Amino acid sequence: MRKRFSKPVVTNSSYCCPAHCTSIGSSMTHTTGQAVDVSVAGGRTYELLGIALEEGYTGIGVKQKGAHGGRFLHLDDLAPKLGEYTRLTVWSY
């Protein structure tokens, strides 16, 4: 994904233990090591979102409200592993 994006990809959240995820209100998907939040804003978000979909990410959360420093995309590939549990593929915060 980074190679296709041709720009730096800044990670602001990746793996964390369940206790830490709970304390900061982060998604428990981060406890598996298969989720990451990437800092991105504006037109770059649209571009990175398209690449993420093409690369097969099955969970994409979009936060583009508020200060630019707090905007990000959550990316994970957990949906096939969740069995009967269903969730939206793309959602907003």
MDTraj code that builds the backbone (N, CA, C; nanometers):
import mdtraj as md
import numpy as np

residues = "MET ARG LYS ARG PHE SER LYS PRO VAL VAL THR ASN SER SER TYR CYS CYS PRO ALA HIS CYS THR SER ILE GLY SER SER MET THR HIS THR THR GLY GLN ALA VAL ASP VAL SER VAL ALA GLY GLY ARG THR TYR GLU LEU LEU GLY ILE ALA LEU GLU GLU GLY TYR THR GLY ILE GLY VAL LYS GLN LYS GLY ALA HIS GLY GLY ARG PHE LEU HIS LEU ASP ASP LEU ALA PRO LYS LEU GLY GLU TYR THR ARG LEU THR VAL TRP SER TYR".split()
xyz = np.array([
    [0.0826, -0.1184, 0.0000],
    [0.0000, 0.0000, 0.0000],
    [0.0872, 0.1250, 0.0000],
    [0.1917, 0.1258, 0.0829],
    [0.2814, 0.2421, 0.0901],
    [0.3454, 0.2697, -0.0450],
    [0.3876, 0.1654, -0.1133],
    [0.4521, 0.1816, -0.2434],
    [0.3542, 0.2427, -0.3442],
    [0.2324, 0.1972, -0.3448],
    [0.1323, 0.2502, -0.4373],
    [0.0940, 0.3935, -0.4023],
    [0.0913, 0.4271, -0.2737],
    [0.0530, 0.5607, -0.2280],
    [0.1608, 0.6633, -0.2625],
    [0.2846, 0.6209, -0.2685],
    [0.3997, 0.7064, -0.3048],
    [0.4176, 0.8279, -0.2139],
    [0.3700, 0.8155, -0.0921],
    [0.3856, 0.9217, 0.0073],
    [0.4096, 0.8553, 0.1420],
    [0.4659, 0.9269, 0.2372],
    [0.4825, 0.8672, 0.3702],
    [0.3475, 0.8243, 0.4288],
    [0.3473, 0.7103, 0.4952],
    [0.2280, 0.6611, 0.5643],
    [0.2613, 0.6623, 0.7134],
    [0.2004, 0.7548, 0.7852],
    [0.2296, 0.7739, 0.9272],
    [0.1278, 0.6962, 1.0100],
    [0.1769, 0.6003, 1.0862],
    [0.0917, 0.5190, 1.1725],
    [0.0761, 0.5890, 1.3064],
    [-0.0487, 0.6095, 1.3506],
    [-0.0677, 0.6701, 1.4824],
    [-0.1238, 0.5698, 1.5829],
    [-0.1582, 0.4484, 1.5386],
    [-0.2015, 0.3429, 1.6289],
    [-0.1889, 0.2098, 1.5574],
    [-0.1319, 0.1120, 1.6246],
    [-0.1239, -0.0227, 1.5675],
    [-0.1611, -0.1215, 1.6762],
    [-0.0766, -0.2197, 1.7054],
    [-0.1090, -0.3179, 1.8084],
    [-0.1150, -0.2524, 1.9458],
    [-0.2131, -0.2928, 2.0249],
    [-0.2165, -0.2558, 2.1667],
    [-0.2856, -0.3672, 2.2447],
    [-0.2523, -0.3798, 2.3704],
    [-0.3113, -0.4838, 2.4546],
    [-0.4559, -0.4459, 2.4866],
    [-0.5405, -0.5437, 2.5224],
    [-0.6809, -0.5144, 2.5510],
    [-0.7016, -0.4068, 2.6580],
    [-0.6219, -0.4094, 2.7640],
    [-0.6384, -0.3095, 2.8708],
    [-0.6134, -0.1687, 2.8181],
    [-0.5094, -0.1515, 2.7361],
    [-0.4793, -0.0194, 2.6813],
    [-0.5888, 0.0248, 2.5839],
    [-0.6337, -0.0662, 2.4960],
    [-0.7405, -0.0317, 2.4019],
    [-0.8648, 0.0170, 2.4762],
    [-0.8990, -0.0514, 2.5836],
    [-1.0150, -0.0125, 2.6632],
    [-0.9938, 0.1244, 2.7262],
    [-0.8748, 0.1481, 2.7794],
    [-0.8489, 0.2744, 2.8493],
    [-0.8512, 0.3955, 2.7570],
    [-0.8165, 0.3773, 2.6296],
    [-0.8156, 0.4908, 2.5357],
    [-0.9371, 0.4914, 2.4436],
    [-1.0242, 0.3914, 2.4590],
    [-1.1448, 0.3862, 2.3763],
    [-1.1176, 0.3435, 2.2339],
    [-1.0103, 0.2696, 2.2128],
    [-0.9731, 0.2236, 2.0794],
    [-1.0447, 0.0935, 2.0460],
    [-1.0567, 0.0657, 1.9192],
    [-1.1193, -0.0578, 1.8731],
    [-1.0397, -0.1790, 1.9186],
    [-1.1094, -0.2836, 1.9618],
    [-1.0422, -0.4057, 2.0056],
    [-0.9779, -0.4794, 1.8885],
    [-1.0060, -0.4361, 1.7652],
    [-0.9397, -0.4989, 1.6505],
    [-0.7885, -0.4772, 1.6570],
    [-0.7466, -0.3757, 1.7301],
    [-0.6030, -0.3482, 1.7426],
    [-0.5313, -0.4525, 1.8295],
    [-0.6063, -0.5341, 1.9030],
    [-0.5439, -0.6344, 1.9900],
    [-0.4961, -0.7571, 1.9131],
    [-0.5293, -0.7664, 1.7858],
    [-0.4901, -0.8827, 1.7057],
    [-0.3632, -0.8596, 1.6249],
    [-0.3187, -0.7349, 1.6160],
    [-0.2038, -0.7032, 1.5314],
    [-0.2412, -0.6933, 1.3843],
    [-0.3707, -0.6929, 1.3539],
    [-0.4159, -0.6867, 1.2153],
    [-0.4897, -0.5567, 1.1845],
    [-0.4672, -0.4541, 1.2671],
    [-0.5330, -0.3257, 1.2463],
    [-0.4339, -0.2135, 1.2689],
    [-0.4553, -0.1049, 1.1961],
    [-0.3680, 0.0108, 1.2074],
    [-0.4500, 0.1362, 1.1798],
    [-0.4161, 0.2458, 1.2462],
    [-0.4735, 0.3763, 1.2149],
    [-0.3640, 0.4588, 1.1498],
    [-0.3959, 0.5162, 1.0345],
    [-0.2990, 0.5919, 0.9558],
    [-0.3418, 0.7375, 0.9501],
    [-0.2531, 0.8278, 0.9865],
    [-0.2812, 0.9718, 0.9790],
    [-0.2909, 1.0138, 0.8331],
    [-0.4037, 1.0721, 0.7968],
    [-0.4223, 1.1206, 0.6601],
    [-0.5419, 1.2160, 0.6603],
    [-0.5348, 1.3184, 0.5757],
    [-0.6427, 1.4174, 0.5688],
    [-0.6579, 1.4694, 0.4268],
    [-0.7725, 1.5255, 0.4001],
    [-0.7987, 1.5886, 0.2719],
    [-0.8037, 1.4917, 0.1553],
    [-0.7592, 1.5383, 0.0379],
    [-0.7612, 1.4579, -0.0840],
    [-0.6796, 1.3311, -0.0748],
    [-0.5778, 1.3323, 0.0084],
    [-0.4961, 1.2112, 0.0260],
    [-0.5792, 1.0984, 0.0870],
    [-0.6779, 1.1332, 0.1677],
    [-0.7651, 1.0324, 0.2284],
    [-0.8381, 0.9547, 0.1204],
    [-0.8939, 1.0254, 0.0259],
    [-0.9677, 0.9631, -0.0840],
    [-0.8770, 0.8676, -0.1608],
    [-0.7557, 0.9121, -0.1893],
    [-0.6597, 0.8293, -0.2627],
    [-0.6222, 0.7041, -0.1829],
    [-0.5899, 0.7213, -0.0553],
    [-0.5491, 0.6078, 0.0277],
    [-0.6659, 0.5119, 0.0498],
    [-0.7859, 0.5625, 0.0630],
    [-0.9043, 0.4779, 0.0778],
    [-0.9215, 0.3878, -0.0440],
    [-0.9059, 0.4432, -0.1626],
    [-0.9165, 0.3640, -0.2853],
    [-0.8122, 0.2535, -0.2908],
    [-0.6897, 0.2859, -0.2537],
    [-0.5822, 0.1864, -0.2529],
    [-0.6127, 0.0771, -0.1506],
    [-0.6583, 0.1157, -0.0321],
    [-0.6895, 0.0180, 0.0731],
    [-0.7969, -0.0801, 0.0269],
    [-0.8993, -0.0312, -0.0401],
    [-1.0041, -0.1193, -0.0916],
    [-0.9481, -0.2147, -0.1963],
    [-0.8670, -0.1625, -0.2859],
    [-0.8062, -0.2464, -0.3901],
    [-0.7103, -0.3502, -0.3318],
    [-0.6463, -0.3164, -0.2204],
    [-0.5509, -0.4082, -0.1570],
    [-0.6185, -0.5126, -0.0683],
    [-0.7497, -0.5034, -0.0515],
    [-0.8227, -0.6064, 0.0198],
    [-0.8506, -0.5823, 0.1665],
    [-0.8320, -0.4598, 0.2131],
    [-0.8693, -0.4317, 0.3517],
    [-1.0199, -0.4461, 0.3646],
    [-1.0656, -0.5154, 0.4678],
    [-1.2078, -0.5444, 0.4827],
    [-1.2749, -0.4583, 0.5893],
    [-1.1983, -0.3870, 0.6668],
    [-1.2518, -0.2953, 0.7661],
    [-1.1835, -0.1611, 0.7519],
    [-1.2600, -0.0590, 0.7174],
    [-1.2032, 0.0745, 0.6972],
    [-1.2889, 0.1760, 0.7705],
    [-1.2297, 0.2394, 0.8704],
    [-1.2969, 0.3459, 0.9438],
    [-1.2403, 0.4792, 0.9007],
    [-1.3266, 0.5750, 0.8761],
    [-1.2846, 0.7059, 0.8256],
    [-1.3174, 0.8133, 0.9285],
    [-1.2146, 0.8816, 0.9785],
    [-1.2351, 0.9973, 1.0666],
    [-1.1718, 1.1173, 0.9987],
    [-1.2563, 1.2071, 0.9494],
    [-1.2085, 1.3244, 0.8789],
    [-1.2700, 1.4525, 0.9336],
    [-1.3189, 1.4479, 1.0578],
    [-1.3724, 1.5667, 1.1241],
    [-1.2684, 1.6200, 1.2207],
    [-1.2787, 1.7471, 1.2538],
    [-1.1902, 1.8061, 1.3530],
    [-1.0559, 1.8483, 1.2952],
    [-0.9626, 1.8704, 1.3860],
    [-0.8295, 1.9180, 1.3472],
    [-0.7608, 1.8169, 1.2556],
    [-0.6828, 1.8676, 1.1608],
    [-0.6138, 1.7795, 1.0658],
    [-0.5271, 1.6761, 1.1352],
    [-0.4655, 1.7112, 1.2464],
    [-0.3781, 1.6188, 1.3178],
    [-0.4514, 1.5001, 1.3777],
    [-0.5835, 1.5101, 1.3909],
    [-0.6615, 1.4019, 1.4490],
    [-0.7374, 1.3192, 1.3459],
    [-0.7133, 1.3448, 1.2185],
    [-0.7840, 1.2729, 1.1124],
    [-0.7051, 1.1475, 1.0744],
    [-0.7793, 1.0398, 1.0444],
    [-0.7107, 0.9145, 1.0130],
    [-0.8017, 0.8175, 0.9395],
    [-0.7411, 0.7102, 0.8899],
    [-0.8114, 0.5933, 0.8391],
    [-0.7742, 0.4760, 0.9276],
    [-0.8729, 0.4019, 0.9741],
    [-0.8493, 0.2750, 1.0430],
    [-0.8546, 0.1688, 0.9338],
    [-0.7550, 0.0805, 0.9299],
    [-0.7499, -0.0258, 0.8293],
    [-0.7296, -0.1593, 0.8980],
    [-0.8129, -0.2586, 0.8627],
    [-0.7909, -0.3935, 0.9132],
    [-0.8371, -0.4956, 0.8105],
    [-0.7989, -0.6194, 0.8330],
    [-0.8391, -0.7280, 0.7428],
    [-0.9030, -0.8419, 0.8210],
    [-0.9879, -0.8073, 0.9168],
    [-1.0447, -0.9062, 1.0080],
    [-1.1754, -0.9703, 0.9618],
    [-1.2517, -0.9077, 0.8741],
    [-1.3867, -0.9568, 0.8419],
    [-1.3926, -1.1059, 0.8085],
    [-1.3052, -1.1611, 0.7254],
    [-1.3156, -1.3045, 0.6957],
    [-1.2904, -1.3929, 0.8173],
    [-1.2241, -1.3416, 0.9183],
    [-1.1875, -1.4198, 1.0353],
    [-1.2906, -1.4107, 1.1472],
    [-1.3917, -1.3284, 1.1281],
    [-1.4880, -1.3055, 1.2347],
    [-1.6045, -1.4033, 1.2337],
    [-1.6064, -1.4957, 1.1376],
    [-1.7122, -1.5961, 1.1335],
    [-1.8485, -1.5347, 1.1143],
    [-1.9373, -1.5588, 1.2076],
    [-2.0747, -1.5109, 1.1964],
    [-2.0890, -1.3637, 1.2310],
    [-1.9900, -1.3062, 1.2956],
    [-1.9958, -1.1650, 1.3319],
    [-1.9855, -1.0806, 1.2056],
    [-2.0811, -0.9918, 1.1856],
    [-2.0830, -0.9088, 1.0657],
    [-2.0703, -0.7626, 1.1052],
    [-1.9997, -0.6868, 1.0270],
    [-1.9905, -0.5427, 1.0481],
    [-1.9754, -0.4743, 0.9144],
    [-1.9944, -0.3462, 0.9138],
    [-1.9770, -0.2707, 0.7911],
    [-1.8327, -0.2769, 0.7447],
    [-1.8108, -0.2745, 0.6170],
    [-1.6768, -0.2736, 0.5630],
    [-1.6156, -0.1347, 0.5751],
    [-1.6958, -0.0311, 0.5521],
    [-1.6479, 0.1069, 0.5634],
    [-1.7443, 0.1818, 0.6557],
    [-1.6893, 0.2536, 0.7531],
    [-1.7725, 0.3305, 0.8448],
    [-1.7031, 0.4626, 0.8754],
    [-1.7766, 0.5532, 0.9380],
    [-1.7184, 0.6822, 0.9761],
    [-1.7261, 0.6997, 1.1262],
    [-1.6359, 0.7813, 1.1786],
    [-1.6323, 0.8142, 1.3210],
    [-1.6906, 0.9518, 1.3396],
])
top = md.Topology()
chain = top.add_chain()
for i, resn in enumerate(residues, 1):
    res = top.add_residue(resn, chain, resSeq=i)
    for name in ("N", "CA", "C"):
        top.add_atom(name, md.element.get_by_symbol(name[0]), res)
traj = md.Trajectory(xyz[None], top)
